[in-house]
Amino acid sequence: MPNQYKFLIIDTYYPKFLASLDSKFSELAKKSYVDLRELIMDQCFGTSDFYSKNLKKLGCDAEEIIPNNSILQRRWAIEHGMKLEKYFPTKITNKIPFLRKLTYKYNGSLKILESQIKTAKPDILYVQDISFCPPDFLVAIKEYVKLVVGQIACPLPPLDYLEPYDLILTSFPHYVERFRKMGIRSEYFKIAFEPFVLEKVEPQERKYACTFVGGISPAHKKATELLEKLARNAEIDFFGYGVETLNKNSPIILRHHGEVWGLDMYRILLSSKITINRHIDVAENYANNMRLYESTGCGAMLITDHKENLNELFEVGKEVVVYRSIDELINLIRYYSKNEKERLQIAENGQKRTLSEHTYHKRMVELVTIISQYI
C-alpha cells in the first residue's frame, strides 16, 4: 500500500524526567538498547511511543529515538560499534540553538543520531523538537531520507532552524499561515490522548477536589499570579516542576506535592475530580495543549482558559468548562465542587469525546494522509 511508510521519530525528553529515571532504576546503563528504550517508553512520558505503536497498526514501520538521553544513546553506539565521541553537549549547549549550531560537528549526541538515521534510512524523519537539530545537520542527512518533517507548538527557534524542513506540522492554527508566509510548507495537526494509558494505570480514587498539574516558570508571571490567587481562594493541590522558582512566601508552596512524570502524572489526573488548564503565551487565543486531552481522557472535569477555537475540539459547557478571569475560575471551582452530578456528567461527556475523536490512532490516520500529500 502507498501509505506504508517508514518513520523515524526524534523526540527529546525533559532533563528532569530523565534524571528521575536514574534515581528510579539503578541498573539503566547495564540494559541493552532495546530493553532500556522499552523501559523508558513504559513510563508513558510525553508522547512516549504513542506515534510508533499507532503507525504500526496502520501498516507503517516506525520507531522513536530520544537523542538527549545519553545513557540510551551511548548504549546504541556501543552495540553498533561506534567509537564514542569524547565530547557530549553540556546543558547550556543543549538549551541554546546558536551554540548547538556552532558545535554540532563535535557533538557526540548528534553524531550518534546521524548514524541512527543513516542506518534506518527512513522515508520520513519526524522531528518533535525543532530546536534540537541544527540546520547544517538536517541538510547533511537529507540524502538519507525522503521527507524531513518537524512538529512544533512552542516559541519559534531562529528562522534558519525552520528552513531545512520539507514540512512543519503544528497544533497552533495561527502558526500555519505564518510558516506559509515564510515559504515553509505547513499543516495543522492536533495533539491527542492514548487510551492504552487507562489500561496501564490501576484505578484511582478521586481524592483530589481540584488539581493543577504543570510547570511553574518565571517566564509566565501572569500564570503564576493566577495560581497563587487560586491557592488562597480555592481547594486545590499542585503538582509539577518549578516550585523552587517561587517566592518563599508563595501560597502555592504549602499545597505543592512535587514533580510527577508519565504514569505518575496520569495517576494524579485519574485521582482528580476537577483539574485546571492554562495555555502558554505563544498559544495566543487558540486551545491546543496536551493537558486538554490528558485531563479529559482520564475522566477529570476540565476547566480551561477560554480560546476561540475550543468549540472545535470540545463542546463548551457540556464536555469542558471555560474561564475568562481568575474570579470566574474560583467561582467555577466552588460551584462544581458542590454540584457533583453536573460535574460528573461533564467529566463523562469530555472523556467520551476524547476517547472517540482525540486518540493517537485517529491522529496517525490524519498524519499518514498529510504525509501522502507531500512525500
N, C-alpha and C positions, 0 to 999 in steps of 0.2 A: 504494500500500500504506500502511496506517496507521502503519507504523514508519519511514517515510521522513522523518525529522525533520531540521531544520537546527540544527546545533550551532555555537556559538562558544565555543572553549575558551581560558580565560585561565590562563596558566602563567608564573610568574616564574622566572628563572634565577639561579643563584648569581652574585653580582657578580664573583667571581674568575674564573669561566669566561668571562663577558662581557669582562673585561679581557684574558684570554688571546686572545680573538678580535682585539682591537685590535692586539696585537703580531704576530699571525699574518697578518692581512690588512690591508695598509696603505691600501687604497682602499675601505674599507667605506662611508664616507659618500658616495661617488660612485655607488654602485649604486642601482637602483630598489628600491622596497619589496619587490616580489615576488622579485627576484633576491637581494636581501640576506637575506630570510627563508629562501629555499631554501638559500642557502649555510650559514646557521646550522643549519637542520634537518639538513643533510648531515653535521653533526658528531655527530649522534645523542646529544646530551646529554639526560640525564633521560628523559622520555617523548617528547621530540622531537615528531615529527608522527605517532607511532605510533597515537594515537587517531584522528586525522582520516583517515589512509590506510585504516585498517580499517573505520571507519564508512562511508566512501565505498564500500567493497566490499559493504556491506550495503544500499546504495541511499540512504544519508543524505547530506546536504550538511554539510561540516564544515571548519573551519579553526582554527588556533591563533594566538593573539596573545601576544606577550611584552611586557607593559606596562612592565617595568622596564628594557627595552633602549632607552635614549634615542636612539641613532643610528637604530635601526629605526623607532621611533615618530615621531620628527621627520620622517623620510622620508615616512611615511604622511600626516602632517599637511600637509606641503608639497604632495604630489601631490593632496591633496583640498582645497586652497585654504584651509586653516585658518590663522588668524593665530596664530603660535606664542606661547604664554604666556612671559613673561619668567621666571616662577618655575618651576623644576623641583625636585623634592624632593631634599634632602640625604640622605646615607647614614643620618644619625640619624633623620630623619623617616620614612624607609622602614622602619627597624627597629622603631620604636615605634608600635604601633597607636593609642595615645592621641593622639600628636602628629599622626599622619596623619588621624585623625578631625577634629581641630580645624582642620586646614589644607586639607582636601580641595577646598574651593571655589576655592582659589587654586593648586591643584596641576596643573601642565601635563600630567603623565602621565595623571592621572585624567580631565582634560578631553578629551584625545585618545582615551582608552579609551571615554569616554561617547559621543563622536562615532562611533567604530567600531561600537559596539553599536547606536546609532540607525540607522546606515547599513545594517548587516547584518540587523537585525530578526530575530534567531534565535528558533527555538522554545525552545531550551534554551541558557541561559547557564551554562556549566560552569566553575566557578572552582576551580582546583587549589591556589591559595594563599589560604585563607580570611582570613588576616590582612591581605591587601593592600587589599581593598575596604572602606572604611568603611561602617557601617550606613546612614547617610543617602544615600550614593551608590547602594547597592543598592536602597533604597526608591524613589529617584528614577527609576531606569531600569526598574523593573518593568513600566511601561506599554508598554515596547518588546519584552518577551519573554513567553513563556508560562510558563516554569518556570525558577527560579533554583536551580541545584544546586551544592553545594560538595563538595569531597573533602578529607579530612584524615587524616594519620597522624603527628601531632606534638603537642607540648604545646598545650593549648587556649588560644585568644585570649580576651579578655573576652566575657562572655555576649552583650552587645549586638551583637557581630560575628557571632554564630551565628544570632540570632533572625530576620533577614530571609530566610534561606534556606527555600525550599519543601521541600527535601530535602537531607540531608547523607549522603554515602557515605564509608565508612571501611574500611580494611583491618585496623583494630583491632576484634576481636569485642567487647571489653569497652566500647568507646565507643558501640556501637549502643544498648544499654539505657540508658546514661547520657543520651544525646541524647533518647531517647523519654521518659524521666522528666522532662526539661526541657520536654517538649511539642513537641520538634522531630522531624519525621519523619526516619527514618534506616534505611539498609540496609547490610549487609555486602558489601563489594566488594573483591576481592583485586587485588594488583598482578600483573605478568606480565613476559614476555620477548618481544622482537621478533626472530623468526628472520632477517629481512632483514639484520640486523647481520652475520650469518655470511657473507653474500654481499658485503658492503661491505669487510670486513676481510680482508686477504690471510692465507693460512695461516701459523701461527706455530709455531716450535719450542718445546716445553715445557721451557724452560731454567731456570725457577724451581722449586725443590723445594717451596717453600711461600710464599704471599704473604698480606699483609693490605692490602686496598685500601679506604680510607675516611678519614674525618676524625678528627682528634685534637683534643679540646677540654678546657679546664679544668673544664667542666661535667660531664665524665664521668671523674671521678678514678679510680673503680674500674676502668673500662675501660682507662685509661692504665696503671695498675699491672699489669693483666693483660698488656698488650702489652709492657711493659718486662721482665717476667719471661720472656715468650716470646723477646725479643731476647737474653736472657742464656743461655737454655737450649735453643733450637731453631734450626735453619737456616731463617731466614725473612727475606723482604725486604718493606719497607713502601713504600706509595705513597699519596698523598693530600695533603690540606691540613692545616694546623695544626701542623706540626713546629716552627714558630717559637715556639709556646707552651710547649714542653717546657723543663725544666731543662737547662742546657748540658751536664750530665753524664749525661743520659739515654742508655741504651744503644741506644735506637731511632735516634738521630741518625745513627750510623755506618752503619746499614742502610736509611736512608730515601732514596728516589730522587725525591722531589718530587711535585708535583701531576700528576694525569692526569685528563683530562676526556673524555667522549664516546668517540670511536673509540679514543683512546689508552688509555682505561681498559679497553675490550674487548680491546685487544691484550695488555694485561698479563694479563687473565684467561685468554685463549687461550694465553698463554705459561706458565701456572701448572699444575703437577701437582696441588697441593693449595692451596686458598685458605680463609681463616678468616673467619667472620662472627660479629658480635655485635650485639645489638639495643640501641637506646637505652632509657633507664629507663622512659619512659612506655609502652613496649610491654608492660610488666609480664610476664605469663607467656604471651604469645602471639607466635608467629612471624608475621612479616608483611612484612619489608622487601624492597627491590628486589634486594639482593645475593643473596638466596636463588635468585632466578630468573636473574639475570645470570650468576652463577657456574656453576650447573648448565647453563644454556643454552649457555655457552661450553665445556662439557665438562671443567671442572676438578672434581676431587673436593672437595666442600664439607664442611667441619667447622664446625658451627654450634652456638650455645648451645642447651641443652635448653629446649623450650617445650611446654606441654601439648597444643597443637593441631597440632604439627608433622606428626604422622602423618596428618592430614587432607590435607596438601599433598604429602608425600613419605613413602616407606616407610623408616623409620629403620633403619640398618644395611645396607640394600640399595641405596638411592638417595642417601642422605646419611648423615653420621656426626655424632653429637652429643657434646658435653662438658658436664659439670656443675661442673667445677672447673678451675683453671689447671693443676694437676698432671695431671689426666686429659687435658687438651688437649695438653700437652707429650708425654705418652706416646703419644697417638694419632698425632701428627705423626711421631714416631720410628718407630712401628710401620708406618704406611702408606708411609713413605719407604723402608722396607726390603722391604715386601711389595707389589711393583709389580703383580702380577697381580690381587690383591684391589682395589688402588686403581683400576686401570683399569676393572675390572668395575663398581665403584660409580659411578665417573665416567660411564661409558657409560649405566648404568641411570638416573642422575639426569638426564642430558641427554635421554634418550628420554622421560622423564616430563614434563619441561618443554616439549619440542617438541610433545608430543601433547596436554597438558592446560593448560599455563600460558602460552599465547600471547596477544598483544593482540587477535588476531582472535576467539579464544574469549571474551575479556573484553568485547569490544564487543558480541557477541551477547547476553551477560548484561546489559550496560549498557542496550541498547535494550529488553530485556524489562523491566527495572526501570523505566525511564522511561515505558514504555507504561502502567504501573500508576498513574502519578502525574500525567501531563500532562493 
